[in-house]
Amino acid sequence: MVSWMMRGMLILLIGAILLVINKQFQLHQLVRLFSTFIILAGVSVTMYGLLDAMRGAGAVPNRKRSRMPTELADK
């Protein structure tokens, strides 16, 4: 989960930096559109990491069944 969220935050940071650079230097309108898409991609990657971890938390791995104390006392 953390690795996906770190990647998403890095992508989001790159998009934010592009947006600030575009604001300072008044670059082409396509740069603003491109940086907006990059920010949305960063949010999407971050949310994927979070939702994937939440989905995986519900799954219980196959474990060997432990003996109950009453089963141990019977033997």
N, C-alpha and C positions, 0 to 999 in steps of 0.2 A: 504494500500500500504506500509506504513512504517513498519508494523509488518512483512510482507513477506520479505521486503528488509533487515530488521535487522536479521531475521533468515538466510537469504542467506549469509549475510556478516559474520555471526558467523560461518556458515559451511565453508565458504571460508577461514576464519582465522584458523580454525582447520586444514584444508588441508595444508595451508601455514606453520603452525607450524610443522606438520609432515614432510613436505618437508625439512625444515631447520634442524630438528633433524636427518633425514636420511642423509643429506649432512655432518653434523658434525661427526656422529658416524659410517658412512658407513654401514648402516644396509642392510638388504636383498633387492634385486631388486624389490620384490613384494611390499615393503613398499612405494617405489617411485611411482609405478603404482597405488597403493591404494590411496595415497595422491593426485595424479593427478585426479583420479576419484572424490575424495571428493571436490577438487577445482572446477571441472566442475559442480558438483551438486550444489555447492554454487552459482556459476554464474547463473545456470538455475533457482534456486529458486528466486534469486534477479530479474532476467529478468521476471519471471512469475508475481511477484508483480508489476513490472513496467507496463508490458503489460496489466495485468488485470485492473489496474487503468486507463490506457489509453482507454481500451475498454469500461469501465464503464462510462467514462467521456462523451461519445457521447450519452448515453441514458439519456433522460430527464424524470424525474419522472412525474407521472400523477398529474397535478395541476389543481385546479379549475380555470376556465377561469375568469379573472377579467373583470369587466365592463370598457368599454372605456369611456372616458369623454363625448363623444357625446351621448352615451346611457344613462348616468346619467342625462344629460340635457333634454332629451326627456320626462322624467317622472316627 
